[in-house]
Amino acid sequence: GTARLVDLLGGGAATAQAVVETWARTRRSFRLAAPIGVGAGDVPVEIDLRRDGPHALLAGTTGSGKSEFLQSLVVAFAAKIPPDLLNFVLIDYKGGSAFREVAALPHVVGVVTDLDERLSARALTSLRAEMRRREHLLATTTPPATNIIEYQSQPREVPLANVLIIIDEFHRL
């Protein structure tokens, strides 16, 4: 069968007002989760990157819908979680075509394509620098935090969003 993303997100999810209301609910009860399909009994199935992750690998043959699934995943997370709590780095080794439709979302902090090898190298250097910045923030924060979940559980002067790196055509990386 089929599962329309707009149905999984809720009938009115396609409006700006509905997204803002969903983001407000998420801030009160944060989960790094989004719907990805429908299971037995038409029960929505979701992926929770704290419960199920933080890493995932999607495999399939050419034309099986991997890129479309990744686009839907980005949209589902963006519709559920505000950009101050979740950012995307999209690595698109299909010449920029895999994430073209979602690249303008406010959550997207970077899009890397295979069209510029130097940009790819710079992106990886930037990701390493961001990891060091986050390690420093966690090490020097008061009250102390050993991970992002603890960090986000307290009001902080420096906000720290979750970063979800999505790579289409990982073997090319």
N, C-alpha and C positions, 0 to 999 in steps of 0.2 A: 504494500500500500504506500501511501504518501503521508507525509507529515509536513504541513505548511508551518514555517517558522512563526509567522504572525499568529497562528492559532496556538502554538506552544507558548508564546509570550503573553497571550491574552488578547481577546478580541480587539481592544482599543489600543494595543501596544504600538500601532503605527503612527500615533499622533505625538507631537512634541510634548503636550501636556501629560500624556500617559507615561512617557519616558521620564519626565521630571518627577512625577509622583513615584514611579518605581525606584528611581535613584534615591529619593528621600527615605523610602522604606528600607532600602539597602543600607543606608547610613546608620539606621537604628539597629539593624540586625544583619551585619555583614557576613556574607558567605561568598567565596570565590567559586561560584557555581552558575551554570547556565543550562537551559534545555537543549538537547541535541536530537531528540527523536521521540517516538512513541513505542511503548512496550506492550506487553500482554494486557488485555482489558483496556486498551487506549489510555494507559497511565503514562504521563510524560516521563521520559528518561533524561536525566541530566548528568553532566560531568561536573564534579567538584574537585578543583585542582588542589585543594588542601586535603581532602579525603582520598581522592583517587590518584593524585599526582605526586610530585609536581611535574613529572616528565611524561610525555606520551609520544607514541610513534604511530602514525597512520600509514598503512601500506595498502597497495592495490595496483592493479594493472593499468596501463594507459587507457584513459577514457572511462575509468570506473567512477569518477566523481570526487576524487580526493580534493581537488582545488575548490570545487563548489562547496564541499563540506567545510573546508577551512574558512571560506568566506562566510558561510552561515554561522560557524562557531564565533568568528570575530563579531558579527552583528548581534548574536545572542548575548555574548558577554557585554558588549557595549550598551545594549538595551537594558540590561539588568544592573550594571555597575557603573557609577559615575567616573569620569576621567581623572579625578583626583585620587581615586582608589585603585585604578587599573590603567596601565599604559600598554600599548602594543609596539613591538619592533617587528616589522614584517620584512622577511627576507624572501624575495621573489626571484627565483632563478628561471623564470619563464619570460624574461625580457620585460617584466613589469606588468604583464597581463593578468597574473593570478590574483592580485590584490587591488587592481585599478579601482574597482567599485567601492572599496572600503578605505582607501588611503586617506580620504579627507575627514574621516571621523576624528573628533577631538581627542580621542584616546591614543591615536597613532603619533608616536614621537619620532618615528623613522621608518623609511622604506628603502631597502637596499635591493638593487637588481644586479643581474649579471652583465649589464651593459657597460659597467665601469668597474674594472678590477680594483683600482685604487680606492674607490668609494667603499667597496666591500672590506678591504683591509682597514680603512679608517673606521668603519662601523664596528669591527671586532675590537679595535683599540679603544674605541669609545665605551663599548660594553665592559671591557676590563677596567677602565677608569671608573665607571659607574659602580662596579662591584667593590672597588677599593673605597669609594666615597661612602657607600652603604655600610661597609665593615667599620669604617671610622665612626660613622654616626651611631651605630649600635654600641660601639665600644665606649663612646664618650657621653651617652645620653643619661639623663636623670629624670625619673627613676630608670634604673638599668633595664636593658632589653637584650636578650640573646638572639632574637629572631624578629622577623617582620610582624608576626602575629602579636608578640608581646609589645613591640613598638607601636603598632596601630591601636592597641587596647587603651592607650593613654593619650590625652591631648598633648600634642607636641608642637614646638615652635617651628620645626622643619617637617613638613608633611612628607610621607614616603609611600608612594603608590606601588602596588605590585606591578612587576614588569613581565609580560607574557611575550616570549619570543616565538614567532611562528615562522617556520621555514617551509616553503614549497620547493620541492626538488632538493631535498637534503643532501643527496649523494653528490650534487654539484658543489656544495659548500666545501 
